[in-house]
Amino acid sequence: MADEPVRKAHELADKLEAEGKKEEAARLRATINGPVDGLLFALREFCQTLLTAVEAFDMSTEALVEDLRTEVESHLRRHGH
């Protein structure tokens, strides 16, 4: 199961929401509720998109996104995706 990526995704959604980025948080939360493989692929895409948007202005969120992206990539590699 993808427990660690899901936990990190919830953590990131909470942070985004706390920072007033409600739309991004809602999009991430919707992604979290999908099937595991679909969820991981969607999370990877979400992370790439979000990294592009935040890297220039929000270092703490960038670190959380990068951590989640790395965890998702690792999980996908371990399961042959």
Summary of the structure (lengths in Angstrom):
residues: 81
radius of gyration: 11.7
end to end distance: 14.2
largest distance: 36.6
contacts: 225
relative contact order: 0.18
helix: 81%
strand: 0%
